[in-house]
Amino acid sequence: MGRFYKLILLTLLVLAVLKLFLPEMKNNKELISAFWSNKTHSSSEFNVIACGDSRVYRGISGDVVAPLNKQFKFINLGYSSAGLSEDYFDFVVSKFDSNSKNNFLLVGITPHSLTKEAFKNEELTSYQQTSKFAIFRHKKLSPILKYFAPYKPKELLNTSPPNYLQTFENNGWVASDKINPDSTLAIKSYQKTFSNYQADNELAHSMIDKLTQIANTGIIVIAFRPPTTSKMSQLEDYISGINMERIKRQLEKNGIKWLDFNNSDFVSYDGSHLNETSARKLSLAIGHQIKETYFSQKQ
């Protein structure tokens, strides 16, 4: 064996030994990058897809929905600050199994998802532009490369548990929570957001038209407003510039199923997103609705 290969082997051995003594990495960048890349570049094999912004990707768990029926193949295609634009829906619908007789589209609609800023879908676009080599790396090599992801100095010095807890699941869901939750934390941020730009009624109409078109292809569309806190919902209703009740009535008029949820039945760790327990609770309620609809379609 040449000196070069011996040096590589020795380096890998030293790194492996160091990993045994170093604290567990709290945010492994390799795995997080792989999570977003893999769900963006997933194959078209699903018949239950959840879409929307961060309240969806943190709020709908495939670990809960999929086991309700062995026929369900679930993926969560929610993204941070996602806008419910025509391009976004085209991307989502492309992930359905074309051979499935019953495809379900779960659409979480928030006031922010109907703003011009959200409609840019900058996060999704960045993942769609990932190079072919990076896609291959994330699919095939990340399970190994995760052991060599670099530590930040503060991770080595700080051994206390992080306040913000995240678990990135293969089905596109991020189980989230905080050790010290604050149900008012996001209020100021949303006040600032909607003071800078409002939800757009024209964009809301375009979303309704697009969902109606999707439903007319035979895909079963189920829409809902992801539960949060009552204070957040009141704030959004007051200053976002959009009437969610009007959107609900129009979607129902167009034959799309709407699910209502009571904010008081769920717990938010930051005033916007549900904690893991509540996300599972919401997922179970939605999953049962899908299951009921699925079997009614089979009759």
C-alpha positions as CSV (number, residue, x, y, z in Angstrom):
1,M,0.0,0.0,0.0
2,G,1.4,3.4,-1.0
3,R,2.1,6.1,1.5
4,F,-0.7,8.3,0.2
5,Y,-3.3,5.6,0.8
6,K,-1.8,4.8,4.2
7,L,-2.2,8.5,5.1
8,I,-5.8,8.5,4.1
9,L,-6.5,5.4,6.1
10,L,-4.8,6.8,9.1
11,T,-6.7,10.1,8.8
12,L,-10.0,8.2,8.6
13,L,-9.0,6.1,11.6
14,V,-8.1,9.2,13.7
15,L,-11.4,10.9,12.7
16,A,-13.4,7.8,13.7
17,V,-11.7,7.6,17.1
18,L,-12.3,11.3,17.7
19,K,-16.0,10.9,16.9
20,L,-16.2,8.4,19.8
21,F,-15.2,11.1,22.3
22,L,-16.8,14.2,20.7
23,P,-20.3,15.2,21.8
24,E,-23.1,14.4,19.4
25,M,-23.5,17.0,16.6
26,K,-26.7,18.9,17.3
27,N,-27.2,20.1,13.7
28,N,-25.5,17.8,11.2
29,K,-25.3,20.0,8.1
30,E,-24.7,16.9,5.9
31,L,-27.9,15.2,7.0
32,I,-29.9,18.4,6.9
33,S,-28.8,19.2,3.3
34,A,-29.5,15.6,2.3
35,F,-33.0,15.9,3.9
36,W,-34.0,18.8,1.7
37,S,-32.3,17.6,-1.4
38,N,-33.8,14.1,-1.2
39,K,-37.3,15.2,-0.8
40,T,-37.0,17.8,-3.6
41,H,-35.6,15.2,-6.0
42,S,-37.7,12.3,-4.8
43,S,-39.2,9.9,-7.3
44,S,-42.9,10.1,-8.5
45,E,-44.3,7.3,-6.4
46,F,-46.6,8.9,-3.8
47,N,-50.4,9.0,-3.5
48,V,-50.6,11.2,-0.4
49,I,-48.7,14.5,-0.5
50,A,-48.8,17.4,2.0
51,C,-47.8,20.8,0.7
52,G,-47.5,24.3,2.1
53,D,-45.1,26.4,4.2
54,S,-43.2,25.6,7.4
55,R,-46.4,25.0,9.3
56,V,-46.9,22.1,7.0
57,Y,-43.4,20.6,6.9
58,R,-43.3,20.9,10.7
59,G,-47.0,19.9,11.2
60,I,-47.8,16.8,9.1
61,S,-46.1,13.5,9.9
62,G,-45.9,10.6,7.5
63,D,-45.0,8.5,10.5
64,V,-48.7,8.9,11.5
65,V,-50.5,9.1,8.2
66,A,-48.9,6.3,6.2
67,P,-49.5,3.5,8.8
68,L,-53.2,4.1,8.7
69,N,-53.5,2.3,5.4
70,K,-50.9,0.0,3.8
71,Q,-51.8,1.6,0.4
72,F,-50.7,5.0,1.5
73,K,-47.3,6.3,0.2
74,F,-46.7,9.7,1.9
75,I,-44.3,12.6,1.5
76,N,-44.4,16.0,3.0
77,L,-43.3,18.6,0.4
78,G,-43.6,21.7,2.6
79,Y,-40.9,24.3,2.4
80,S,-40.0,27.4,4.5
81,S,-42.1,30.4,3.4
82,A,-43.5,28.4,0.5
83,G,-46.0,30.2,-1.7
84,L,-49.0,28.4,-3.2
85,S,-48.2,29.3,-6.7
86,E,-48.9,27.5,-10.0
87,D,-45.3,26.5,-10.4
88,Y,-45.2,25.1,-6.8
89,F,-48.3,23.0,-7.4
90,D,-46.9,21.7,-10.7
91,F,-43.8,20.5,-8.8
92,V,-45.9,18.9,-6.1
93,V,-48.3,17.2,-8.5
94,S,-45.3,15.8,-10.5
95,K,-44.5,13.6,-7.4
96,F,-47.8,11.7,-7.6
97,D,-47.9,8.1,-8.8
98,S,-49.6,8.3,-12.2
99,N,-50.8,4.7,-11.8
100,S,-52.5,5.3,-8.5
101,K,-56.3,5.4,-8.7
102,N,-56.6,7.6,-5.6
103,N,-54.2,10.5,-5.1
104,F,-54.6,12.9,-2.2
105,L,-53.3,16.4,-2.1
106,L,-53.2,18.0,1.4
107,V,-52.9,21.8,1.1
108,G,-52.1,23.8,4.2
109,I,-53.1,27.4,3.5
110,T,-51.7,30.3,5.6
111,P,-52.1,34.0,4.9
112,H,-48.3,34.3,4.3
113,S,-48.4,31.6,1.7
114,L,-50.5,34.0,-0.4
115,T,-48.1,36.8,-0.5
116,K,-45.9,37.9,-3.4
117,E,-42.8,37.2,-1.3
118,A,-43.9,33.7,-0.6
119,F,-44.8,33.1,-4.3
120,K,-41.1,33.5,-5.2
121,N,-40.5,30.1,-3.5
122,E,-36.8,30.9,-3.1
123,E,-36.0,27.9,-0.9
124,L,-37.6,25.4,-3.2
125,T,-35.9,26.9,-6.2
126,S,-32.5,26.7,-4.5
127,Y,-32.9,23.0,-3.9
128,Q,-34.2,22.4,-7.4
129,Q,-31.0,23.9,-8.8
130,T,-28.8,21.4,-6.9
131,S,-26.2,19.9,-9.2
132,K,-26.5,16.2,-10.3
133,F,-23.4,15.3,-8.4
134,A,-24.8,16.9,-5.2
135,I,-28.1,15.0,-5.7
136,F,-26.1,11.7,-6.1
137,R,-24.0,12.6,-3.0
138,H,-27.1,13.3,-0.9
139,K,-28.9,10.1,-2.0
140,K,-25.9,7.7,-1.8
141,L,-23.0,9.2,0.2
142,S,-24.6,11.3,3.0
143,P,-25.2,8.2,5.3
144,I,-21.3,7.9,5.4
145,L,-20.4,11.6,5.0
146,K,-22.5,12.5,8.1
147,Y,-19.7,11.1,10.3
148,F,-17.2,13.6,8.8
149,A,-19.4,16.7,9.0
150,P,-17.4,19.5,10.6
151,Y,-18.2,20.7,14.1
152,K,-18.6,24.3,15.1
153,P,-16.4,25.5,17.9
154,K,-19.4,26.3,20.1
155,E,-20.7,22.8,19.7
156,L,-17.5,21.4,21.1
157,L,-17.5,23.9,24.0
158,N,-21.2,23.8,24.8
159,T,-22.4,20.4,26.1
160,S,-25.8,21.6,27.4
161,P,-28.8,20.4,25.3
162,P,-30.1,22.9,22.7
163,N,-33.3,24.7,23.3
164,Y,-34.6,24.1,19.8
165,L,-35.1,20.5,19.0
166,Q,-35.5,19.2,15.4
167,T,-35.7,15.7,14.0
168,F,-35.5,15.4,10.2
169,E,-37.6,12.4,9.0
170,N,-37.2,10.7,5.7
171,N,-40.8,11.4,4.8
172,G,-40.2,15.2,4.6
173,W,-41.5,16.0,8.1
174,V,-39.5,17.9,10.7
175,A,-40.5,17.0,14.2
176,S,-39.9,20.2,16.2
177,D,-40.1,21.5,19.8
178,K,-38.5,23.8,22.3
179,I,-37.4,22.8,25.8
180,N,-38.5,26.3,26.8
181,P,-41.4,27.1,24.6
182,D,-42.8,30.6,24.1
183,S,-46.2,30.8,22.4
184,T,-45.8,34.5,21.7
185,L,-42.3,34.4,20.2
186,A,-43.4,34.7,16.5
187,I,-46.0,37.5,17.0
188,K,-43.6,40.4,16.5
189,S,-42.0,38.8,13.5
190,Y,-45.4,38.4,11.8
191,Q,-46.4,41.9,12.7
192,K,-43.3,43.1,10.9
193,T,-43.8,40.8,8.0
194,F,-47.4,41.9,7.2
195,S,-46.5,45.6,7.8
196,N,-43.9,45.2,5.0
197,Y,-46.1,43.3,2.6
198,Q,-49.7,41.9,2.5
199,A,-51.3,38.8,1.3
200,D,-52.7,39.3,-2.2
201,N,-56.3,38.5,-3.2
202,E,-55.3,38.0,-6.8
203,L,-52.8,35.3,-5.8
204,A,-55.5,33.8,-3.6
205,H,-57.8,33.6,-6.7
206,S,-55.1,32.0,-8.8
207,M,-54.5,29.4,-6.0
208,I,-58.2,28.6,-5.9
209,D,-58.3,28.2,-9.7
210,K,-55.2,26.0,-9.7
211,L,-56.6,23.7,-7.0
212,T,-59.9,23.5,-8.8
213,Q,-58.0,22.4,-12.0
214,I,-56.1,19.8,-10.0
215,A,-59.3,18.5,-8.4
216,N,-60.8,18.2,-11.9
217,T,-58.0,15.8,-12.9
218,G,-59.3,13.3,-10.3
219,I,-56.8,14.2,-7.5
220,I,-58.6,14.5,-4.2
221,V,-57.7,17.9,-2.8
222,I,-58.1,18.5,1.0
223,A,-57.4,22.0,2.1
224,F,-57.0,23.4,5.7
225,R,-55.6,26.2,7.7
226,P,-52.8,24.7,9.8
227,P,-53.6,25.3,13.4
228,T,-51.4,27.7,15.4
229,T,-52.3,29.9,18.4
230,S,-55.5,31.9,18.6
231,K,-53.4,35.0,19.1
232,M,-51.5,34.3,15.8
233,S,-54.7,33.6,13.9
234,Q,-56.3,36.8,15.2
235,L,-53.3,38.8,14.2
236,E,-53.2,37.2,10.7
237,D,-56.9,37.8,10.2
238,Y,-56.6,41.5,11.3
239,I,-53.4,42.6,9.4
240,S,-52.6,40.1,6.7
241,G,-55.0,41.6,4.1
242,I,-56.7,38.2,3.3
243,N,-60.0,36.7,4.3
244,M,-59.5,33.1,5.0
245,E,-63.2,32.4,5.5
246,R,-63.9,33.7,2.0
247,I,-61.2,31.4,0.6
248,K,-62.7,28.4,2.5
249,R,-66.2,29.1,1.1
250,Q,-64.9,29.5,-2.4
251,L,-62.9,26.2,-2.3
252,E,-65.9,24.4,-0.9
253,K,-68.1,25.9,-3.6
254,N,-65.7,24.5,-6.1
255,G,-66.0,21.0,-4.6
256,I,-62.8,20.9,-2.6
257,K,-62.9,19.5,0.9
258,W,-62.0,21.9,3.7
259,L,-61.0,20.7,7.2
260,D,-61.5,23.0,10.2
261,F,-59.3,22.8,13.3
262,N,-59.6,24.5,16.7
263,N,-56.3,26.2,17.8
264,S,-57.1,25.4,21.4
265,D,-56.7,21.7,20.7
266,F,-53.0,22.1,19.8
267,V,-49.8,23.5,21.3
268,S,-47.4,25.8,19.5
269,Y,-43.8,26.1,20.8
270,D,-43.2,29.5,19.2
271,G,-46.6,30.9,18.4
272,S,-46.5,29.7,14.8
273,H,-45.5,26.0,14.6
274,L,-46.9,23.0,16.4
275,N,-44.7,20.9,18.7
276,E,-44.2,17.3,17.9
277,T,-47.0,15.9,20.0
278,S,-49.6,18.3,18.4
279,A,-48.2,17.7,14.9
280,R,-48.8,14.0,15.4
281,K,-52.3,14.8,16.7
282,L,-53.1,16.9,13.7
283,S,-51.6,14.3,11.3
284,L,-53.8,11.6,12.9
285,A,-57.0,13.8,12.4
286,I,-56.1,14.4,8.7
287,G,-55.0,10.8,8.2
288,H,-58.4,9.5,9.4
289,Q,-60.1,11.9,7.0
290,I,-58.0,10.6,4.1
291,K,-58.7,7.0,5.1
292,E,-62.4,7.7,5.3
293,T,-62.4,9.3,1.9
294,Y,-60.2,6.6,0.4
295,F,-62.6,3.8,1.4
296,S,-65.6,5.8,0.3
297,Q,-64.0,6.1,-3.1
298,K,-63.3,2.4,-3.3
299,Q,-67.0,1.5,-2.8
